[in-house]
Amino acid sequence: MWKELSFIAAAGFLALSISGLAACSTTTTATAGEDSESTRVCVRERPTGSHVAVRVCRTRAQIAEERENARETIEEIGRIEATATPDT
């Protein structure tokens, strides 16, 4: 049981570290009318556990990939929790 719980906790921490950045503000570096996957978007984010915001720039494609990876991780955690058998 503890092995499963520690794995679930580690997977949860991974999901939070992937998607656990709190956005403070958003600025795009694209010109007006440009909305492609290569458009860079810059945001000020506070990493989890920090009060200091840092500026992070990513392309729209990178943002979409990070969201998809976080979604898949959370779904995997749900599947693991659903199949875990409690020790009785």
C-alpha positions in Angstrom: 0.0 0.0 0.0 2.7 2.5 0.9 4.5 1.8 -2.3 1.4 2.6 -4.3 0.7 5.7 -2.2 4.3 7.0 -2.6 4.0 6.4 -6.4 0.7 8.3 -6.5 2.3 11.1 -4.4 5.3 11.3 -6.7 3.0 11.4 -9.8 0.9 14.1 -8.2 4.0 16.2 -7.5 5.1 15.7 -11.1 1.7 16.9 -12.3 1.9 19.9 -10.0 5.4 20.8 -11.1 4.4 20.6 -14.7 1.3 22.6 -14.4 1.8 24.3 -11.0 3.1 27.6 -12.2 0.9 30.5 -11.4 0.7 33.0 -14.2 0.9 36.6 -13.1 0.6 38.4 -16.4 0.7 37.7 -20.1 2.3 39.6 -22.9 2.6 38.3 -26.5 5.5 39.2 -28.7 3.5 38.6 -31.9 2.5 41.3 -34.3 -1.1 42.2 -34.8 -3.0 39.5 -36.7 -0.3 36.8 -36.3 -1.7 33.7 -34.5 0.5 30.8 -35.4 2.1 28.0 -33.4 5.4 29.7 -33.5 4.1 32.9 -31.8 6.0 33.4 -28.6 4.0 34.2 -25.4 5.8 35.6 -22.4 4.3 35.4 -18.9 5.5 36.2 -15.4 5.1 33.0 -13.4 5.6 32.2 -9.7 7.1 28.7 -9.4 5.4 26.6 -6.8 6.8 27.4 -3.4 8.2 30.7 -4.4 7.0 34.3 -4.0 9.4 35.5 -6.8 7.9 35.7 -10.2 10.1 35.0 -13.2 9.5 35.7 -16.9 9.1 32.7 -19.1 8.6 32.7 -22.8 7.3 29.8 -24.8 5.8 29.2 -28.2 2.1 28.5 -28.5 3.1 24.9 -29.6 5.1 24.5 -26.5 2.3 25.7 -24.3 -0.1 23.2 -26.0 2.3 20.4 -25.5 2.8 21.1 -21.8 -0.9 21.2 -21.3 -1.4 17.9 -23.0 1.4 16.3 -21.0 -0.1 17.6 -17.7 -3.5 16.3 -18.8 -2.1 12.9 -19.6 -0.3 12.7 -16.3 -3.4 13.6 -14.3 -5.4 10.9 -16.3 -2.7 8.4 -15.5 -2.8 9.2 -11.8 -6.6 8.7 -12.0 -6.1 5.3 -13.6 -3.6 4.2 -11.0 -5.9 5.3 -8.2 -8.8 3.5 -9.7 -6.9 0.2 -10.1 -5.1 0.4 -6.7 -6.4 -2.2 -4.3 -6.5 -1.1 -0.6 -4.7 -3.3 1.9 -7.2 -4.9 4.3 
